[in-house]
């Protein structure tokens, strides 16, 4: 095969690959500040996230809004964080462990325990540790 044919094939391949890459990069560029969630979607996403199904919640949010992974994860984390302010379902035993860790200067262990027991992301878990550490031990 002549050299010019190989050059033509290479040029076409480069154009096709660069076009595919451009399409993939544009797909997740929805501006998160311009996204408005319907009450139904927000309720479904929050319900999934609060029940420990964070990944399905992120997938649902991405599918319905076109958000990128990082933006959808951040929104789900914030939704979980707002529910943390309202209260949590940690058992009294776990709350006591969290308070003991926090009082003993082991805040990192307290956060890890909360993350393990609730499936929360780091920031909401930190908020919950702060909330539980400030509560009196009634047990």
Number of C-alpha atoms within 10 A of each C-alpha: 5 6 8 9 10 11 11 11 11 12 11 11 12 12 11 12 10 11 11 11 11 11 10 11 10 10 11 16 13 15 11 16 7 7 11 10 13 9 9 9 16 16 13 15 24 24 16 19 22 21 13 16 15 22 13 13 24 25 17 17 24 19 12 10 16 18 22 21 14 13 19 21 20 14 17 24 22 16 19 25 21 14 16 20 12 8 11 14 10 15 10 12 10 16 23 19 17 27 24 16 19 20 12 10 11 13 19 14 14 27 25 19 19 24 19 12 15 16 18 25 21 15 15 23 25 21 16 27 25 17 15 20 21 11 11 9 12 6 7
